[in-house]
Amino acid sequence: MRIAGVLAAAVLALCAVAQPAAAAPAQEVGPPGANDWNCKPAPQHPRPVVLVHGLSGAAATNWTALSPQLAKAGYCVFALTYGKPPGLPPITGGFAPMERSAPELADFVDRVLDATGAGQVDLVGHSEGTVMPQYYLKFLGGAPKVHRYVALTPLYDGTTVQNTSELLNRLAREVPAVGGIADTACGSCREFFHGSDFLTKLNAGGAAVPGIRYTTVMSRYDELVTPYTSGYLPGATNIVLQDVCPADPAEHVAVAFDPHVARLVLNALDPEHAEPVRC
């Protein structure tokens, strides 16, 4: 069972998306600055911003830093929690297979557009939130509804996570019951791995969706997206955080809370009024 212990550690690492130190609320709420359904976009920021969390994150936990900054800058901000596993509180999401989570995003974007009267949204995703929305854009008719897509710690080419995919496959062969539990508990986990059937289908013809203006922000210290260059997207504005701020140590989780990254997001959403990143 030694392999089971190694697998458990690897899966826990993969699922270690931002959770705050404070106690989580009993029921789901949006992060500060988000989900004001009466918000009407201002002329200078005509598109609402939809925030898409990562694996094991949620609207209320993944975006506590970025959401209020976007709202302060004048954006209508919205955030959903998707892929919630049955029996767990709504502060944890992203565990469902991504093709099942994508319709949740589709419904949420439609609701945002209906409420705000906007014609398109901009997406900002972190980790799984850079992959699952690609399914929405490619297969669920989402592309005409999205203008910009800012991806934090993306993994278009998947992740090796120290060859966890090989461990999962071996575990499924040697201990089928345990392997089945792992797949049931996290339907999206195998889909992240480099070479998975899900990513092969998703990336056929190229990962980028025509018409979407992509910006990616990668970190050399990303311990969950390995290699971090999986986030490089041809045709996008590709940024490595440490090329901008060499001393910034932010890794996979911290990127979503990093003030330098926040400025990069604001610049990507409104490049005509971009400001220097003050490291």
C-alpha positions as CSV (number, residue, x, y, z in Angstrom):
1,M,0.0,0.0,0.0
2,R,3.0,2.3,-0.1
3,I,1.9,3.6,-3.5
4,A,-1.5,4.5,-2.0
5,G,0.3,6.8,0.5
6,V,2.3,8.4,-2.2
7,L,-0.8,8.9,-4.3
8,A,-2.7,10.4,-1.4
9,A,0.0,13.0,-0.8
10,A,0.1,13.9,-4.5
11,V,-3.7,14.2,-4.8
12,L,-3.8,16.3,-1.6
13,A,-1.2,18.6,-3.2
14,L,-3.2,18.9,-6.4
15,C,-6.3,19.8,-4.4
16,A,-4.5,22.4,-2.3
17,V,-6.1,25.4,-3.9
18,A,-6.6,28.5,-1.8
19,Q,-8.5,28.3,1.5
20,P,-8.3,31.2,4.0
21,A,-7.0,30.7,7.5
22,A,-10.2,32.0,8.9
23,A,-13.2,29.7,9.4
24,A,-15.3,29.4,6.2
25,P,-18.9,30.6,6.2
26,A,-21.6,28.0,6.7
27,Q,-23.1,28.7,3.3
28,E,-21.7,30.0,0.1
29,V,-21.3,33.7,-0.4
30,G,-19.4,35.6,-3.0
31,P,-16.1,37.3,-2.3
32,P,-16.1,41.0,-1.3
33,G,-17.1,43.2,-4.2
34,A,-18.8,40.4,-6.2
35,N,-22.3,39.2,-7.1
36,D,-24.1,42.5,-7.0
37,W,-26.9,41.5,-9.4
38,N,-28.0,45.2,-9.6
39,C,-24.6,46.3,-11.0
40,K,-24.6,47.9,-14.4
41,P,-21.3,48.2,-16.2
42,A,-19.9,51.6,-16.6
43,P,-18.9,52.9,-20.1
44,Q,-15.2,52.6,-19.3
45,H,-15.6,49.0,-18.2
46,P,-18.5,47.7,-20.3
47,R,-18.0,44.0,-19.7
48,P,-18.6,42.3,-16.4
49,V,-15.8,40.1,-15.1
50,V,-16.6,36.5,-14.2
51,L,-14.1,34.9,-11.7
52,V,-13.6,31.1,-12.1
53,H,-11.9,29.4,-9.1
54,G,-9.6,26.4,-9.0
55,L,-9.8,22.9,-7.8
56,S,-11.1,22.7,-4.2
57,G,-11.6,26.5,-4.2
58,A,-14.8,28.4,-4.2
59,A,-16.1,31.8,-5.1
60,A,-15.8,33.0,-1.5
61,T,-12.3,31.7,-0.9
62,N,-10.3,31.9,-4.2
63,W,-11.0,35.6,-4.8
64,T,-10.9,37.4,-1.5
65,A,-8.0,39.6,-2.7
66,L,-8.7,40.1,-6.4
67,S,-12.5,40.6,-6.4
68,P,-12.5,43.8,-4.2
69,Q,-9.7,45.3,-6.3
70,L,-11.6,44.8,-9.5
71,A,-14.8,46.2,-7.9
72,K,-12.8,49.2,-6.7
73,A,-11.5,49.7,-10.2
74,G,-15.1,50.0,-11.4
75,Y,-15.9,46.6,-12.7
76,C,-19.1,44.6,-12.2
77,V,-17.7,41.4,-10.7
78,F,-19.3,38.0,-10.4
79,A,-18.0,34.7,-9.1
80,L,-19.5,31.2,-9.0
81,T,-18.7,28.0,-7.2
82,Y,-19.0,25.0,-9.6
83,G,-18.4,21.2,-9.5
84,K,-19.5,20.9,-5.8
85,P,-19.3,17.3,-4.5
86,P,-22.5,15.9,-2.9
87,G,-22.5,16.0,0.8
88,L,-19.8,18.6,1.2
89,P,-20.4,22.3,2.1
90,P,-20.6,24.8,-0.8
91,I,-17.3,26.3,0.0
92,T,-15.5,23.5,-1.9
93,G,-15.8,23.0,-5.6
94,G,-14.2,21.9,-8.9
95,F,-14.3,18.2,-8.2
96,A,-16.9,17.2,-10.8
97,P,-15.7,16.2,-14.2
98,M,-15.0,19.4,-16.1
99,E,-17.5,18.6,-18.9
100,R,-20.2,18.5,-16.1
101,S,-19.0,21.8,-14.6
102,A,-18.9,23.7,-17.8
103,P,-22.7,23.9,-18.2
104,E,-22.8,25.5,-14.7
105,L,-20.5,28.2,-16.0
106,A,-22.6,28.6,-19.1
107,D,-25.7,29.1,-17.0
108,F,-23.9,31.6,-14.8
109,V,-22.6,33.7,-17.7
110,D,-26.0,33.8,-19.2
111,R,-27.4,35.0,-15.9
112,V,-24.7,37.7,-15.6
113,L,-25.4,38.9,-19.2
114,D,-29.2,39.0,-18.5
115,A,-28.7,40.9,-15.2
116,T,-26.2,43.5,-16.5
117,G,-27.5,43.9,-20.1
118,A,-23.9,43.4,-21.3
119,G,-23.2,41.7,-24.6
120,Q,-20.0,39.9,-23.4
121,V,-18.1,39.1,-20.3
122,D,-14.4,38.9,-19.5
123,L,-13.2,35.7,-17.7
124,V,-10.5,35.5,-15.0
125,G,-9.6,32.0,-14.1
126,H,-7.2,30.3,-11.7
127,S,-5.8,26.8,-12.0
128,E,-8.9,24.6,-13.0
129,G,-10.5,27.9,-13.8
130,T,-8.2,28.2,-16.8
131,V,-9.1,24.7,-18.2
132,M,-12.8,24.1,-17.5
133,P,-14.0,27.3,-19.2
134,Q,-12.2,26.2,-22.4
135,Y,-14.8,23.4,-22.6
136,Y,-17.5,26.0,-22.4
137,L,-15.9,28.2,-25.0
138,K,-15.3,25.3,-27.5
139,F,-18.3,23.0,-27.1
140,L,-21.1,24.9,-25.4
141,G,-21.3,28.0,-27.5
142,G,-19.5,30.3,-25.1
143,A,-17.0,31.9,-27.4
144,P,-19.2,34.7,-28.7
145,K,-20.1,35.7,-25.1
146,V,-16.4,36.2,-24.0
147,H,-14.1,38.9,-25.0
148,R,-11.0,38.6,-22.8
149,Y,-9.7,35.6,-20.8
150,V,-7.0,36.1,-18.1
151,A,-5.6,32.8,-17.0
152,L,-3.6,32.5,-13.7
153,T,-1.3,29.5,-13.4
154,P,-2.9,27.9,-16.5
155,L,-2.2,24.3,-17.6
156,Y,-3.3,24.0,-21.2
157,D,-0.9,21.1,-21.7
158,G,-1.8,19.5,-18.4
159,T,0.4,18.7,-15.5
160,T,2.7,15.9,-14.5
161,V,2.5,16.6,-10.7
162,Q,5.5,14.4,-10.2
163,N,3.9,11.7,-12.4
164,T,0.8,11.4,-10.3
165,S,-1.1,10.2,-13.4
166,E,1.1,7.2,-13.6
167,L,0.4,6.6,-9.9
168,L,-3.3,6.8,-10.4
169,N,-3.2,4.3,-13.2
170,R,-1.1,1.9,-11.3
171,L,-3.3,2.2,-8.2
172,A,-6.4,1.5,-10.3
173,R,-4.8,-1.7,-11.5
174,E,-3.4,-2.9,-8.2
175,V,-6.1,-1.7,-5.8
176,P,-9.2,-1.2,-7.9
177,A,-11.4,-0.2,-5.0
178,V,-9.1,2.6,-3.8
179,G,-8.6,3.7,-7.4
180,G,-12.3,3.9,-7.9
181,I,-12.8,5.9,-4.8
182,A,-10.2,8.4,-5.9
183,D,-11.9,8.9,-9.3
184,T,-15.3,9.2,-7.7
185,A,-14.1,11.8,-5.2
186,C,-12.4,13.9,-7.8
187,G,-13.8,13.4,-11.3
188,S,-11.8,16.3,-12.6
189,C,-8.4,15.1,-11.3
190,R,-7.4,12.7,-14.0
191,E,-8.5,15.2,-16.6
192,F,-5.7,17.6,-15.6
193,F,-2.9,15.2,-16.4
194,H,-0.7,15.7,-19.4
195,G,-2.0,13.5,-22.3
196,S,-5.4,12.8,-20.7
197,D,-8.3,12.1,-23.1
198,F,-10.1,15.2,-21.9
199,L,-7.1,17.5,-22.7
200,T,-6.6,15.7,-26.0
201,K,-10.1,16.5,-27.1
202,L,-10.0,20.0,-25.6
203,N,-6.8,21.0,-27.4
204,A,-7.6,19.4,-30.8
205,G,-7.0,22.1,-33.4
206,G,-5.1,24.3,-30.8
207,A,-5.9,25.3,-27.2
208,A,-6.7,28.9,-28.0
209,V,-10.3,29.7,-29.1
210,P,-10.4,32.1,-32.1
211,G,-11.7,35.5,-31.2
212,I,-10.8,35.4,-27.5
213,R,-8.0,37.7,-26.3
214,Y,-5.9,35.6,-23.9
215,T,-3.4,36.7,-21.2
216,T,-1.7,34.0,-19.2
217,V,0.3,34.5,-16.0
218,M,2.6,31.7,-15.0
219,S,5.0,31.3,-12.0
220,R,8.4,29.6,-12.1
221,Y,7.6,28.4,-8.5
222,D,4.4,26.6,-9.5
223,E,4.6,23.3,-7.7
224,L,1.2,22.0,-9.0
225,V,1.4,22.8,-12.7
226,T,4.5,21.0,-13.7
227,P,6.2,22.1,-15.9
228,Y,4.9,25.7,-15.4
229,T,5.4,26.2,-19.1
230,S,2.2,24.2,-19.6
231,G,0.6,27.6,-19.3
232,Y,2.2,29.0,-22.4
233,L,-0.4,29.6,-25.1
234,P,0.5,30.4,-28.7
235,G,-1.0,33.7,-29.8
236,A,-1.6,34.9,-26.2
237,T,0.1,37.5,-24.1
238,N,2.2,35.1,-22.0
239,I,3.7,36.5,-18.8
240,V,6.0,34.7,-16.4
241,L,5.6,36.5,-13.0
242,Q,9.2,36.4,-12.2
243,D,10.2,38.1,-15.5
244,V,8.2,41.0,-14.2
245,C,9.1,40.9,-10.5
246,P,12.2,38.7,-10.1
247,A,12.0,38.5,-6.3
248,D,8.3,37.5,-6.2
249,P,8.1,34.0,-4.7
250,A,4.4,33.4,-5.4
251,E,3.6,29.8,-6.2
252,H,0.5,28.1,-7.5
253,V,-2.0,29.2,-4.8
254,A,-0.4,32.5,-3.9
255,V,-0.7,33.8,-7.4
256,A,-4.4,34.4,-6.9
257,F,-3.7,36.7,-3.9
258,D,-0.5,38.4,-5.2
259,P,-0.6,42.2,-5.6
260,H,1.7,42.2,-8.6
261,V,-0.6,39.7,-10.3
262,A,-3.6,41.8,-9.5
263,R,-2.0,44.7,-11.5
264,L,-1.3,42.3,-14.3
265,V,-4.9,41.3,-14.4
266,L,-6.1,44.9,-14.4
267,N,-3.7,45.7,-17.2
268,A,-4.9,42.7,-19.2
269,L,-8.6,43.7,-18.8
270,D,-7.9,47.3,-19.8
271,P,-4.7,47.5,-21.7
272,E,-5.3,51.0,-22.9
273,H,-5.0,52.2,-19.3
274,A,-2.3,49.8,-18.2
275,E,0.0,50.9,-15.3
276,P,3.5,49.7,-14.4
277,V,3.8,46.8,-12.0
278,R,5.5,48.2,-8.9
279,C,7.6,45.3,-7.6
